[in-house]
Amino acid sequence: DFCLFSLLTQDWIPCPRILGRVPCIYGHQMVLINQCVVIFGGFLYGGVSPSNRLFTLNIENPDEWRFSELVIAGDIPARYSFTFTPVLQGRSICVTGGMGIGGQLLDDIYLL
């Protein structure tokens, strides 16, 4: 699930209704680009290996947010504990390093 914390009121506030299936993931990274939360990597609940799945949560509509999974072209190793930063005026995301399957150290860079 998603929870929001208001910096203004210093309190938790309810999320709008979320459409689409929200996966149970942990160890992932997420960034906000315009009105879209982009989520990558980590572990799917119950999994023992990291994921290379990419999800978006569109938050343009204040009453309903839409969650979906995107297909990544090419092959990027699954990972956790990595850096995930928007680049090129929010048109791409840079994924750097982290740990892969079996704790393998990754020293690579990808643009999504």
Helices and strands as residue ranges (DSSP letters): E 4-6, E 11-13, E 17-19, E 25-26, E 29-33, E 36-40, E 43-44, E 54-58, E 64-70, E 83-87, E 92-99, G 101-103, E 105-111
